[in-house]
Amino acid sequence: MLVSIIIPCYNVENYIEECLDSVYRQSYKPLEVIAVDNNSQDQTLEKLKAYQQKQPDLIVIQELKQGAPAARNKGLYHSTGEWIQFLDADDILLPEKIENQIEKLLKSKIHPGLVVGNYKRVNMEGEEICIYAEGEDMWQGLLKTRLGITSANLWEKELLLRIGGWNESLKSSQETDLMFRLLKSEASIIFDSAVNTVIRSREGSISSTNIENNWSTYIDLREQIVEYLISNNEYTQERKAAAHEILFLAIRNLYLYNPAKAIQLHKKLIPNNYYPRRYSRAYAFLYRLLGLSKTEKLHQLLKN
């Protein structure tokens, strides 16, 4: 069973060789490796071509439309594998990653469209934290951003093509959108408990820029998920509680950049009787007494 590894590359000259090394150390074979240069302005393309000297099977193509979703789609449509491993160029796969997930899907009693994996996130200071998927309820996992991540998962190519691939208009929350459409297609999902993917933060990544827009997109997608669950009579009390919890957190983060929009979304999405249980008693008391805006202003004042 051929697995295609698709690596979108934009200004990653300091990361791409280590990323590719992790790919060629995979215990699973056969692999098809496709690097998609996305208008890099540093030495990324030159390093890819140099890497071909020691790995001639490395496929290097280019995508002129800017953005990781467009680069991933270019690689997807160019690929010939039955399964797809998307890998951001600043991330690393541990040697057993793909073999472990292929074994999981071959032993599964169902035909999965997605294998969800756990991963380790490393920040720019070198601090590590493992992120584990929530598999008891896939919709809660999606709402909470606990349904794996782009590089940690393994994707069935046929299903990706059927749902239209990546949404190239999105600047953030791209995998949430993709998995939302995947779940709506009623695809089956299985889970891999191992941690075999390393996600490395780097300065200038999309998660560290355009923060206001990122949180707005994050909230909008979860509002769409909630509306879908309601329309299909699948909005259980547990999912409702999870949605309110994650939306409240996101609205608080948005408040730091656009208070007016945060207050508007809070009024629209958070019920009047909501109690913020994951916060301190003092914060919860002030929130119930004063509301979001005054509580956040007081919270920021006390922090400063």
Backbone as CSV, one residue per row, in Angstrom:
resi,resn,N_x,N_y,N_z,CA_x,CA_y,CA_z,C_x,C_y,C_z
1,MET,0.851,-1.188,0.000,0.000,0.000,0.000,0.894,1.249,0.000
2,LEU,0.786,2.017,-1.066,1.636,3.199,-1.203,1.098,4.353,-0.372
3,VAL,1.991,4.979,0.378,1.666,6.193,1.137,2.417,7.364,0.518
4,SER,1.683,8.420,0.183,2.305,9.634,-0.359,2.486,10.643,0.761
5,ILE,3.709,11.141,0.915,4.013,12.169,1.915,4.114,13.503,1.190
6,ILE,3.260,14.444,1.576,3.180,15.740,0.899,3.645,16.828,1.852
7,ILE,4.670,17.572,1.425,5.318,18.565,2.287,5.229,19.946,1.632
8,PRO,4.315,20.821,2.088,4.311,22.196,1.586,5.498,22.955,2.171
9,CYS,6.194,23.730,1.338,7.434,24.378,1.773,7.394,25.871,1.456
10,TYR,7.505,26.679,2.500,7.598,28.126,2.289,8.622,28.701,3.268
11,ASN,9.751,29.132,2.742,10.800,29.757,3.551,11.187,28.900,4.758
12,VAL,11.554,27.658,4.479,11.901,26.720,5.554,13.315,26.177,5.363
13,GLU,14.222,27.017,4.902,15.582,26.552,4.630,16.261,25.974,5.869
14,ASN,15.870,26.414,7.058,16.503,25.935,8.282,15.853,24.668,8.836
15,TYR,14.789,24.211,8.206,14.033,23.071,8.734,13.900,21.910,7.755
16,ILE,13.912,22.180,6.462,13.486,21.189,5.482,14.371,19.947,5.445
17,GLU,15.669,20.086,5.646,16.531,18.904,5.595,16.232,17.949,6.741
18,GLU,16.051,18.484,7.932,15.722,17.625,9.074,14.361,16.970,8.888
19,CYS,13.419,17.716,8.326,12.101,17.167,8.026,12.218,15.995,7.052
20,LEU,12.941,16.200,5.950,13.108,15.141,4.961,13.876,13.948,5.525
21,ASP,14.874,14.216,6.355,15.601,13.113,6.992,14.637,12.223,7.778
22,SER,13.686,12.850,8.480,12.723,12.066,9.275,11.816,11.238,8.372
23,VAL,11.539,11.746,7.176,10.717,11.009,6.217,11.459,9.778,5.717
24,TYR,12.713,9.943,5.338,13.480,8.831,4.778,13.957,7.849,5.840
25,ARG,13.741,8.186,7.106,14.010,7.221,8.178,12.781,6.384,8.523
26,GLN,11.666,6.603,7.854,10.457,5.851,8.160,10.674,4.354,7.923
27,SER,10.196,3.554,8.859,10.340,2.103,8.736,9.385,1.533,7.694
28,TYR,8.325,2.280,7.385,7.341,1.785,6.418,7.781,2.064,4.982
29,LYS,7.535,1.102,4.133,7.746,1.243,2.703,6.585,0.537,1.990
30,PRO,6.143,0.989,0.789,6.731,2.038,-0.050,6.165,3.417,0.260
31,LEU,6.997,4.424,-0.017,6.618,5.808,0.176,6.842,6.604,-1.108
32,GLU,5.995,7.575,-1.320,6.182,8.562,-2.378,6.319,9.911,-1.681
33,VAL,7.412,10.608,-1.905,7.691,11.861,-1.177,7.599,13.035,-2.153
34,ILE,6.684,13.965,-1.856,6.432,15.110,-2.731,6.621,16.394,-1.927
35,ALA,7.607,17.197,-2.292,7.822,18.514,-1.672,7.278,19.581,-2.619
36,VAL,6.432,20.462,-2.090,5.795,21.491,-2.918,6.311,22.859,-2.471
37,ASP,7.200,23.442,-3.271,7.698,24.782,-2.944,6.606,25.808,-3.264
38,ASN,6.365,26.700,-2.287,5.250,27.642,-2.404,5.778,29.081,-2.432
39,ASN,6.571,29.382,-3.478,7.121,30.728,-3.672,8.112,31.134,-2.580
40,SER,8.927,30.193,-2.136,9.920,30.522,-1.104,10.880,31.597,-1.607
41,GLN,11.261,32.504,-0.696,12.171,33.593,-1.038,13.555,33.389,-0.429
42,ASP,13.744,32.272,0.268,15.066,31.955,0.814,15.674,30.825,-0.022
43,GLN,16.459,29.978,0.590,17.148,28.912,-0.133,16.397,27.572,-0.081
44,THR,15.108,27.605,0.219,14.355,26.360,0.346,14.395,25.540,-0.936
45,LEU,14.080,26.139,-2.068,14.035,25.403,-3.326,15.402,24.828,-3.672
46,GLU,16.461,25.599,-3.446,17.812,25.113,-3.721,18.142,23.914,-2.831
47,LYS,17.710,23.960,-1.577,17.986,22.847,-0.671,17.199,21.597,-1.076
48,LEU,16.000,21.792,-1.583,15.224,20.655,-2.066,15.916,19.998,-3.252
49,LYS,16.393,20.807,-4.171,17.077,20.261,-5.341,18.377,19.574,-4.949
50,ALA,19.071,20.138,-3.958,20.297,19.499,-3.487,19.993,18.164,-2.808
51,TYR,18.865,18.107,-2.101,18.489,16.868,-1.415,18.192,15.766,-2.423
52,GLN,17.719,16.144,-3.603,17.455,15.160,-4.660,18.723,14.430,-5.104
53,GLN,19.887,15.039,-4.861,21.131,14.393,-5.259,21.377,13.113,-4.461
54,LYS,20.923,13.106,-3.192,21.098,11.894,-2.390,19.826,11.050,-2.328
55,GLN,18.680,11.666,-2.671,17.422,10.927,-2.728,16.724,11.258,-4.049
56,PRO,17.135,10.615,-5.142,16.594,10.948,-6.461,15.094,10.726,-6.593
57,ASP,14.513,9.910,-5.706,13.077,9.668,-5.795,12.253,10.815,-5.205
58,LEU,12.895,11.781,-4.554,12.185,12.948,-4.028,11.599,13.742,-5.195
59,ILE,10.293,13.967,-5.150,9.603,14.742,-6.185,9.478,16.183,-5.707
60,VAL,9.990,17.118,-6.492,9.915,18.535,-6.148,9.064,19.234,-7.201
61,ILE,7.964,19.833,-6.762,7.102,20.596,-7.658,6.859,21.969,-7.039
62,GLN,6.204,22.848,-7.768,5.961,24.201,-7.287,4.490,24.568,-7.411
63,GLU,4.024,25.366,-6.465,2.670,25.907,-6.495,2.762,27.423,-6.335
64,LEU,2.252,28.157,-7.327,2.364,29.614,-7.320,1.301,30.289,-6.471
65,LYS,0.142,29.647,-6.316,-0.883,30.231,-5.441,-0.416,30.124,-4.003
66,GLN,-0.378,31.262,-3.315,0.210,31.277,-1.983,-0.693,30.612,-0.958
67,GLY,-0.070,29.906,-0.021,-0.803,29.314,1.096,-0.634,27.812,1.166
68,ALA,-0.512,27.311,2.394,-0.321,25.873,2.600,-1.457,25.027,2.030
69,PRO,-2.737,25.456,2.131,-3.804,24.623,1.552,-3.633,24.415,0.044
70,ALA,-3.249,25.469,-0.685,-3.034,25.337,-2.126,-1.860,24.401,-2.409
71,ALA,-0.793,24.509,-1.621,0.368,23.639,-1.809,0.021,22.183,-1.490
72,ARG,-0.766,21.985,-0.433,-1.180,20.614,-0.095,-2.061,20.029,-1.201
73,ASN,-2.974,20.828,-1.719,-3.827,20.340,-2.800,-3.013,20.008,-4.045
74,LYS,-2.011,20.826,-4.345,-1.161,20.545,-5.509,-0.487,19.185,-5.342
75,GLY,0.050,18.951,-4.142,0.670,17.658,-3.878,-0.336,16.523,-3.899
76,LEU,-1.534,16.769,-3.370,-2.586,15.747,-3.335,-2.962,15.309,-4.747
77,TYR,-3.178,16.265,-5.637,-3.587,15.934,-6.999,-2.442,15.311,-7.807
78,HIS,-1.207,15.555,-7.377,-0.036,14.990,-8.048,0.282,13.585,-7.534
79,SER,-0.228,13.237,-6.351,0.158,11.999,-5.678,-0.490,10.777,-6.316
80,THR,0.117,9.617,-6.056,-0.417,8.348,-6.548,-0.704,7.356,-5.428
81,GLY,-0.439,7.727,-4.173,-0.647,6.824,-3.048,-2.108,6.681,-2.668
82,GLU,-2.432,5.564,-2.008,-3.788,5.345,-1.494,-4.024,6.138,-0.208
83,TRP,-2.957,6.364,0.534,-3.039,7.106,1.788,-2.081,8.282,1.738
84,ILE,-2.460,9.339,2.434,-1.713,10.592,2.389,-1.206,10.964,3.772
85,GLN,0.076,11.257,3.845,0.688,11.850,5.031,1.056,13.280,4.685
86,PHE,0.273,14.248,5.203,0.662,15.643,5.064,1.694,15.940,6.146
87,LEU,2.734,16.678,5.783,3.791,16.981,6.747,4.255,18.413,6.539
88,ASP,3.984,19.272,7.515,4.511,20.632,7.425,6.024,20.578,7.518
89,ALA,6.689,21.453,6.780,8.133,21.344,6.594,8.942,21.624,7.857
90,ASP,8.313,22.210,8.873,9.028,22.419,10.134,8.683,21.354,11.171
91,ASP,7.979,20.300,10.748,7.631,19.213,11.654,8.482,17.978,11.360
92,ILE,8.415,17.011,12.266,9.240,15.805,12.173,8.380,14.582,12.470
93,LEU,8.605,13.522,11.701,7.974,12.233,11.976,8.990,11.312,12.655
94,LEU,8.583,10.653,13.725,9.435,9.633,14.324,9.381,8.374,13.451
95,PRO,10.408,7.532,13.504,10.576,6.462,12.504,9.399,5.503,12.349
96,GLU,8.635,5.242,13.414,7.558,4.256,13.336,6.206,4.872,13.018
97,LYS,6.158,6.162,12.738,4.872,6.852,12.619,3.957,6.208,11.595
98,ILE,4.402,6.133,10.359,3.521,5.658,9.298,3.260,4.157,9.429
99,GLU,4.279,3.387,9.724,4.098,1.940,9.882,3.067,1.641,10.966
100,ASN,3.141,2.356,12.077,2.227,2.141,13.189,0.785,2.414,12.768
101,GLN,0.571,3.486,12.013,-0.791,3.848,11.628,-1.327,2.957,10.510
102,ILE,-0.478,2.518,9.615,-0.909,1.569,8.590,-1.330,0.252,9.248
103,GLU,-0.585,-0.199,10.231,-0.951,-1.420,10.949,-2.308,-1.267,11.626
104,LYS,-2.561,-0.078,12.197,-3.841,0.186,12.849,-4.991,0.061,11.864
105,LEU,-4.842,0.671,10.700,-5.964,0.646,9.754,-6.149,-0.734,9.132
106,LEU,-5.062,-1.496,8.938,-5.184,-2.837,8.378,-5.857,-3.797,9.359
107,LYS,-5.664,-3.558,10.648,-6.268,-4.423,11.671,-7.674,-3.972,12.057
108,SER,-8.077,-2.803,11.592,-9.381,-2.265,11.975,-10.514,-3.090,11.365
109,LYS,-11.590,-3.244,12.122,-12.764,-3.962,11.640,-13.636,-3.082,10.746
110,ILE,-13.370,-1.790,10.745,-14.080,-0.868,9.873,-13.106,-0.339,8.829
111,HIS,-13.639,0.291,7.789,-12.769,0.923,6.801,-12.669,2.406,7.143
112,PRO,-11.557,2.828,7.733,-11.449,4.226,8.154,-11.073,5.141,7.005
113,GLY,-11.511,6.388,7.119,-11.078,7.402,6.170,-9.994,8.273,6.744
114,LEU,-9.746,8.088,8.048,-8.762,8.921,8.745,-8.229,8.164,9.945
115,VAL,-6.909,8.195,10.109,-6.276,7.698,11.334,-5.802,8.918,12.110
116,VAL,-6.344,9.098,13.307,-6.019,10.264,14.141,-4.862,9.913,15.060
117,GLY,-3.842,10.757,15.072,-2.666,10.510,15.900,-2.438,11.578,16.954
118,ASN,-1.754,11.206,18.013,-1.308,12.169,19.020,-0.004,12.814,18.546
119,TYR,0.390,13.879,19.215,1.613,14.547,18.792,2.254,15.300,19.955
120,LYS,3.504,15.638,19.742,4.276,16.418,20.720,4.533,17.800,20.134
121,ARG,4.184,18.833,20.883,4.430,20.206,20.439,5.648,20.752,21.172
122,VAL,6.573,21.342,20.406,7.797,21.921,20.963,7.796,23.411,20.649
123,ASN,7.832,24.260,21.694,7.818,25.699,21.438,9.227,26.210,21.134
124,MET,9.344,27.502,20.869,10.632,28.055,20.439,11.668,28.055,21.555
125,GLU,11.224,27.828,22.803,12.167,27.712,23.926,12.579,26.266,24.168
126,GLY,12.033,25.347,23.371,12.384,23.936,23.517,11.518,23.176,24.493
127,GLU,10.503,23.825,25.047,9.610,23.150,25.985,8.650,22.242,25.226
128,GLU,8.381,21.054,25.771,7.570,20.056,25.087,6.275,19.780,25.842
129,ILE,5.207,19.542,25.071,3.943,19.115,25.659,3.273,18.145,24.696
130,CYS,2.781,17.032,25.206,2.093,16.051,24.369,0.607,16.381,24.313
131,ILE,0.041,16.330,23.115,-1.365,16.619,22.893,-2.050,15.326,22.486
132,TYR,-3.039,14.908,23.289,-3.712,13.648,23.046,-5.114,13.876,22.492
133,ALA,-5.474,13.058,21.519,-6.802,13.164,20.915,-7.870,12.696,21.896
134,GLU,-9.079,13.229,21.716,-10.237,12.787,22.492,-11.091,11.919,21.580
135,GLY,-11.076,10.606,21.845,-11.712,9.679,20.928,-13.085,9.187,21.329
136,GLU,-13.537,9.500,22.548,-14.836,8.997,22.986,-15.972,9.612,22.175
137,ASP,-15.832,10.872,21.819,-16.840,11.561,21.020,-16.103,12.399,19.988
138,MET,-16.196,12.002,18.731,-15.443,12.680,17.677,-15.835,14.148,17.547
139,TRP,-17.122,14.453,17.739,-17.560,15.842,17.586,-17.030,16.720,18.708
140,GLN,-16.975,16.178,19.925,-16.356,16.943,21.007,-14.876,17.129,20.738
141,GLY,-14.227,16.093,20.225,-12.817,16.207,19.880,-12.581,17.296,18.850
142,LEU,-13.460,17.374,17.850,-13.328,18.404,16.823,-13.548,19.792,17.410
143,LEU,-14.569,19.939,18.228,-14.855,21.236,18.844,-13.679,21.725,19.681
144,LYS,-13.027,20.809,20.367,-11.946,21.157,21.283,-10.568,21.165,20.626
145,THR,-10.499,20.975,19.324,-9.227,20.858,18.599,-8.411,19.699,19.161
146,ARG,-9.091,18.605,19.431,-8.440,17.399,19.949,-8.757,16.206,19.058
147,LEU,-8.632,16.411,17.742,-8.838,15.340,16.781,-7.599,15.249,15.892
148,GLY,-6.454,15.241,16.569,-5.190,15.204,15.851,-4.860,16.545,15.228
149,ILE,-3.875,16.523,14.357,-3.416,17.720,13.667,-2.903,17.279,12.291
150,THR,-2.715,18.206,11.388,-2.381,17.867,10.003,-1.299,16.789,9.902
151,SER,-0.153,17.010,10.528,0.986,16.107,10.365,0.867,14.836,11.194
152,ALA,0.000,14.827,12.208,-0.122,13.657,13.079,-1.077,12.616,12.531
153,ASN,-1.945,13.018,11.592,-2.968,12.124,11.080,-2.531,11.461,9.772
154,LEU,-3.267,10.422,9.388,-3.072,9.748,8.100,-4.417,9.756,7.384
155,TRP,-4.424,10.226,6.134,-5.655,10.539,5.424,-5.838,9.645,4.210
156,GLU,-7.054,9.166,3.977,-7.345,8.386,2.784,-7.511,9.330,1.594
157,LYS,-6.751,9.086,0.539,-6.769,9.988,-0.607,-8.146,10.066,-1.257
158,GLU,-8.789,8.943,-1.457,-10.098,8.930,-2.128,-11.093,9.814,-1.391
159,LEU,-11.078,9.748,-0.065,-12.001,10.560,0.721,-11.666,12.040,0.604
160,LEU,-10.381,12.369,0.654,-9.971,13.763,0.513,-10.451,14.351,-0.810
161,LEU,-10.316,13.597,-1.872,-10.762,14.066,-3.174,-12.285,14.215,-3.201
162,ARG,-12.979,13.287,-2.550,-14.438,13.314,-2.549,-14.993,14.549,-1.849
163,ILE,-14.310,15.010,-0.803,-14.811,16.181,-0.076,-14.183,17.486,-0.562
164,GLY,-13.380,17.406,-1.625,-12.869,18.621,-2.260,-11.530,19.114,-1.776
165,GLY,-10.806,18.286,-1.014,-9.480,18.697,-0.566,-9.519,19.845,0.421
166,TRP,-8.414,20.567,0.501,-8.280,21.670,1.449,-9.001,22.926,0.939
167,ASN,-9.554,23.683,1.865,-10.184,24.967,1.541,-9.081,26.006,1.393
168,GLU,-8.824,26.434,0.164,-7.691,27.319,-0.099,-7.946,28.770,0.293
169,SER,-9.158,29.093,0.708,-9.463,30.460,1.132,-9.146,30.696,2.601
170,LEU,-8.925,29.629,3.366,-8.701,29.768,4.805,-7.226,30.021,5.114
171,LYS,-6.971,30.956,6.021,-5.612,31.251,6.468,-5.269,30.508,7.758
172,SER,-6.292,30.043,8.483,-6.076,29.310,9.731,-7.225,28.331,9.926
173,SER,-7.129,27.478,10.951,-8.158,26.465,11.252,-8.437,25.569,10.043
174,GLN,-7.420,25.350,9.239,-7.616,24.618,7.984,-7.949,23.148,8.224
175,GLU,-7.272,22.520,9.197,-7.538,21.109,9.429,-8.884,20.905,10.114
176,THR,-9.319,21.882,10.939,-10.649,21.779,11.540,-11.716,21.785,10.461
177,ASP,-11.568,22.674,9.489,-12.508,22.727,8.374,-12.498,21.422,7.586
178,LEU,-11.298,20.886,7.319,-11.184,19.648,6.548,-11.828,18.490,7.303
179,MET,-11.563,18.374,8.601,-12.120,17.269,9.371,-13.619,17.446,9.597
180,PHE,-14.096,18.683,9.649,-15.527,18.935,9.739,-16.235,18.373,8.510
181,ARG,-15.700,18.669,7.336,-16.295,18.145,6.110,-16.164,16.624,6.036
182,LEU,-15.075,16.108,6.576,-14.868,14.665,6.606,-15.922,13.987,7.487
183,LEU,-16.174,14.549,8.673,-17.176,13.970,9.566,-18.576,14.079,8.974
184,LYS,-18.841,15.190,8.289,-20.152,15.339,7.656,-20.362,14.295,6.563
185,SER,-19.275,13.807,5.982,-19.387,12.768,4.956,-19.597,11.388,5.566
186,GLU,-19.644,11.336,6.914,-19.876,10.100,7.670,-18.727,9.109,7.521
187,ALA,-17.530,9.629,7.305,-16.350,8.760,7.251,-16.036,8.201,8.636
188,SER,-15.519,7.004,8.666,-15.121,6.385,9.932,-13.717,6.836,10.311
189,ILE,-13.474,6.900,11.610,-12.185,7.345,12.136,-11.680,6.320,13.146
190,ILE,-10.390,6.033,13.107,-9.762,5.233,14.145,-8.641,6.050,14.776
191,PHE,-8.185,5.624,15.950,-7.229,6.407,16.723,-5.948,5.621,16.977
192,ASP,-4.850,6.340,16.918,-3.521,5.791,17.200,-3.040,6.439,18.493
193,SER,-2.816,5.636,19.518,-2.469,6.178,20.835,-1.004,6.605,20.948
194,ALA,-0.165,6.209,19.986,1.263,6.541,20.062,1.495,8.021,19.749
195,VAL,2.608,8.543,20.242,3.027,9.917,19.939,4.239,9.824,19.022
196,ASN,4.005,9.984,17.714,5.071,9.791,16.730,5.268,10.990,15.813
197,THR,4.699,12.130,16.176,4.839,13.351,15.383,5.285,14.487,16.282
198,VAL,6.262,15.254,15.809,6.777,16.400,16.565,6.429,17.676,15.804
199,ILE,5.660,18.541,16.436,5.244,19.817,15.848,6.131,20.910,16.437
200,ARG,6.885,21.588,15.591,7.825,22.605,16.083,7.309,24.004,15.756
201,SER,7.193,24.826,16.777,6.784,26.219,16.567,7.960,27.002,16.013
202,ARG,7.661,27.954,15.127,8.721,28.817,14.612,8.194,30.227,14.429
203,GLU,9.083,31.174,14.551,8.715,32.579,14.436,8.191,32.869,13.035
204,GLY,7.078,33.617,12.977,6.515,33.993,11.694,5.511,33.005,11.139
205,SER,5.228,31.893,11.871,4.227,30.948,11.405,2.847,31.572,11.517
206,ILE,1.867,30.990,10.789,0.530,31.577,10.754,-0.104,31.635,12.131
207,SER,0.264,30.703,13.028,-0.317,30.696,14.367,0.167,31.855,15.218
208,SER,1.283,32.477,14.823,1.830,33.595,15.609,1.586,34.943,14.944
209,THR,0.856,34.952,13.813,0.527,36.192,13.129,-0.971,36.222,12.850
210,ASN,-1.494,37.407,12.522,-2.935,37.544,12.218,-3.804,36.941,13.316
211,ILE,-3.441,37.209,14.556,-4.073,36.499,15.671,-5.563,36.803,15.773
212,GLU,-5.948,38.052,15.559,-7.369,38.386,15.627,-8.173,37.593,14.604
213,ASN,-7.693,37.556,13.370,-8.395,36.812,12.321,-8.406,35.311,12.614
214,ASN,-7.323,34.816,13.184,-7.273,33.391,13.522,-8.367,33.014,14.513
215,TRP,-8.525,33.829,15.559,-9.555,33.535,16.553,-10.951,33.713,15.981
216,SER,-11.124,34.682,15.103,-12.434,34.870,14.467,-12.804,33.652,13.626
217,THR,-11.833,33.144,12.866,-12.079,31.950,12.059,-12.356,30.745,12.944
218,TYR,-11.605,30.621,14.013,-11.772,29.532,14.973,-13.204,29.508,15.498
219,ILE,-13.700,30.674,15.896,-15.057,30.766,16.441,-16.095,30.484,15.363
220,ASP,-15.899,31.042,14.181,-16.858,30.864,13.094,-17.022,29.386,12.731
221,LEU,-15.923,28.650,12.663,-16.009,27.232,12.320,-16.765,26.440,13.375
222,ARG,-16.546,26.767,14.643,-17.248,26.050,15.700,-18.726,26.420,15.748
223,GLU,-19.034,27.638,15.367,-20.441,28.004,15.229,-21.087,27.171,14.117
224,GLN,-20.370,26.954,13.019,-20.889,26.118,11.933,-21.090,24.673,12.397
225,ILE,-20.151,24.173,13.197,-20.274,22.808,13.716,-21.507,22.680,14.589
226,VAL,-21.707,23.653,15.468,-22.878,23.646,16.350,-24.162,23.665,15.526
227,GLU,-24.231,24.530,14.531,-25.428,24.612,13.692,-25.697,23.291,12.979
228,TYR,-24.628,22.640,12.526,-24.786,21.345,11.862,-25.336,20.307,12.835
229,LEU,-24.779,20.251,14.048,-25.236,19.283,15.040,-26.694,19.531,15.418
230,ILE,-27.073,20.790,15.559,-28.465,21.127,15.890,-29.399,20.681,14.771
231,SER,-29.022,20.972,13.534,-29.884,20.642,12.389,-30.057,19.141,12.207
232,ASN,-29.111,18.342,12.741,-29.192,16.889,12.614,-29.593,16.210,13.928
233,ASN,-30.099,17.012,14.871,-30.545,16.490,16.166,-29.449,15.702,16.874
234,GLU,-28.213,16.187,16.759,-27.076,15.522,17.386,-26.367,16.416,18.407
235,TYR,-27.037,17.492,18.797,-26.423,18.440,19.734,-26.784,18.034,21.163
236,THR,-26.066,17.030,21.658,-26.332,16.503,22.995,-25.902,17.497,24.065
237,GLN,-26.329,17.234,25.289,-25.950,18.103,26.400,-24.430,18.122,26.586
238,GLU,-23.783,16.983,26.363,-22.325,16.923,26.516,-21.642,17.765,25.450
239,ARG,-22.125,17.679,24.224,-21.544,18.473,23.144,-21.835,19.954,23.344
240,LYS,-23.011,20.261,23.839,-23.358,21.661,24.113,-22.421,22.234,25.169
241,ALA,-22.171,21.470,26.237,-21.271,21.942,27.294,-19.863,22.147,26.744
242,ALA,-19.406,21.211,25.901,-18.070,21.343,25.306,-18.004,22.563,24.402
243,ALA,-19.048,22.806,23.618,-19.075,23.952,22.712,-19.033,25.262,23.481
244,HIS,-19.829,25.368,24.533,-19.843,26.600,25.323,-18.483,26.853,25.972
245,GLU,-17.857,25.780,26.448,-16.551,25.919,27.097,-15.496,26.435,26.130
246,ILE,-15.437,25.821,24.934,-14.388,26.197,23.991,-14.682,27.539,23.345
247,LEU,-15.953,27.846,23.106,-16.303,29.142,22.535,-16.015,30.276,23.513
248,PHE,-16.295,30.039,24.780,-16.030,31.081,25.780,-14.536,31.386,25.846
249,LEU,-13.701,30.334,25.830,-12.253,30.531,25.846,-11.798,31.307,24.618
250,ALA,-12.321,30.946,23.450,-11.927,31.622,22.212,-12.381,33.078,22.201
251,ILE,-13.577,33.343,22.708,-14.089,34.718,22.765,-13.245,35.560,23.713
252,ARG,-12.804,34.971,24.807,-11.908,35.696,25.724,-10.596,36.059,25.020
253,ASN,-10.060,35.129,24.242,-8.821,35.416,23.509,-9.042,36.490,22.453
254,LEU,-10.176,36.425,21.767,-10.494,37.444,20.766,-10.665,38.816,21.412
255,TYR,-11.167,38.849,22.635,-11.406,40.108,23.342,-10.131,40.943,23.456
256,LEU,-8.984,40.274,23.549,-7.716,40.992,23.682,-7.392,41.817,22.439
257,TYR,-7.961,41.440,21.291,-7.633,42.087,20.022,-8.803,42.885,19.444
258,ASN,-10.023,42.462,19.754,-11.205,43.157,19.240,-12.337,43.012,20.247
259,PRO,-12.340,43.842,21.288,-13.361,43.710,22.339,-14.792,43.796,21.812
260,ALA,-15.048,44.711,20.879,-16.416,44.897,20.385,-16.936,43.629,19.711
261,LYS,-16.107,43.015,18.865,-16.532,41.791,18.183,-16.696,40.648,19.171
262,ALA,-15.805,40.588,20.162,-15.896,39.533,21.169,-17.194,39.642,21.953
263,ILE,-17.563,40.851,22.328,-18.807,41.059,23.080,-20.012,40.671,22.216
264,GLN,-19.969,41.020,20.954,-21.053,40.668,20.035,-21.212,39.155,19.912
265,LEU,-20.083,38.440,19.747,-20.137,36.990,19.626,-20.536,36.331,20.943
266,HIS,-20.103,36.915,22.043,-20.473,36.392,23.351,-21.991,36.446,23.538
267,LYS,-22.574,37.545,23.177,-24.025,37.710,23.298,-24.760,36.720,22.405
268,LYS,-24.199,36.431,21.248,-24.836,35.544,20.277,-24.685,34.069,20.639
269,LEU,-23.519,33.691,21.172,-23.182,32.274,21.267,-23.193,31.692,22.673
270,ILE,-23.083,32.537,23.687,-22.983,32.040,25.065,-24.281,32.334,25.808
271,PRO,-24.941,31.314,26.362,-26.219,31.538,27.055,-26.042,32.348,28.337
272,ASN,-27.113,33.003,28.757,-27.053,33.860,29.942,-26.723,33.090,31.215
273,ASN,-27.095,31.820,31.257,-26.861,31.027,32.474,-25.532,30.276,32.449
274,TYR,-24.660,30.599,31.493,-23.374,29.904,31.410,-22.526,30.213,32.636
275,TYR,-21.899,29.167,33.176,-20.996,29.319,34.327,-19.618,28.832,33.912
276,PRO,-18.611,29.699,33.916,-17.251,29.317,33.464,-16.521,28.454,34.479
277,ARG,-16.738,27.153,34.426,-16.234,26.234,35.457,-14.721,26.039,35.416
278,ARG,-14.098,26.241,34.271,-12.672,25.960,34.181,-11.811,27.108,34.686
279,TYR,-12.449,28.171,35.161,-11.716,29.335,35.654,-11.809,29.410,37.176
280,SER,-11.066,30.328,37.751,-11.074,30.455,39.202,-12.457,30.875,39.691
281,ARG,-12.728,30.599,40.959,-14.015,30.999,41.544,-14.184,32.508,41.508
282,ALA,-13.073,33.211,41.708,-13.134,34.676,41.702,-13.541,35.182,40.324
283,TYR,-12.932,34.615,39.267,-13.288,35.040,37.918,-14.740,34.695,37.619
284,ALA,-15.151,33.475,37.966,-16.524,33.053,37.703,-17.523,33.951,38.433
285,PHE,-17.220,34.313,39.685,-18.113,35.186,40.454,-18.231,36.556,39.793
286,LEU,-17.088,37.135,39.405,-17.113,38.451,38.765,-17.833,38.391,37.426
287,TYR,-17.635,37.318,36.696,-18.291,37.181,35.394,-19.807,37.143,35.562
288,ARG,-20.291,36.365,36.521,-21.737,36.272,36.730,-22.307,37.581,37.261
289,LEU,-21.474,38.331,37.973,-21.929,39.593,38.564,-21.833,40.756,37.595
290,LEU,-20.724,40.837,36.832,-20.430,42.018,36.019,-20.560,41.801,34.516
291,GLY,-20.541,40.556,34.085,-20.541,40.288,32.649,-19.132,40.201,32.097
292,LEU,-19.022,39.871,30.828,-17.717,39.612,30.219,-16.845,40.858,30.142
293,SER,-17.366,41.942,29.615,-16.541,43.115,29.343,-15.903,43.675,30.608
294,LYS,-16.702,43.908,31.627,-16.170,44.487,32.866,-15.219,43.512,33.555
295,THR,-15.540,42.229,33.493,-14.667,41.233,34.120,-13.315,41.177,33.419
296,GLU,-13.317,41.221,32.087,-12.062,41.190,31.342,-11.241,42.451,31.584
297,LYS,-11.900,43.597,31.654,-11.171,44.836,31.943,-10.520,44.775,33.313
298,LEU,-11.256,44.266,34.296,-10.714,44.138,35.645,-9.600,43.097,35.681
299,HIS,-9.796,42.007,34.960,-8.776,40.967,34.900,-7.467,41.489,34.324
300,GLN,-7.553,42.244,33.225,-6.350,42.820,32.609,-5.696,43.854,33.511
301,LEU,-6.520,44.628,34.214,-5.993,45.646,35.146,-5.200,44.985,36.269
302,LEU,-5.727,43.902,36.804,-5.058,43.202,37.891,-3.770,42.516,37.407
303,LYS,-3.794,42.044,36.141,-2.590,41.423,35.581,-1.465,42.435,35.405
304,ASN,-1.841,43.657,35.075,-0.839,44.697,34.836,-0.422,45.388,36.130
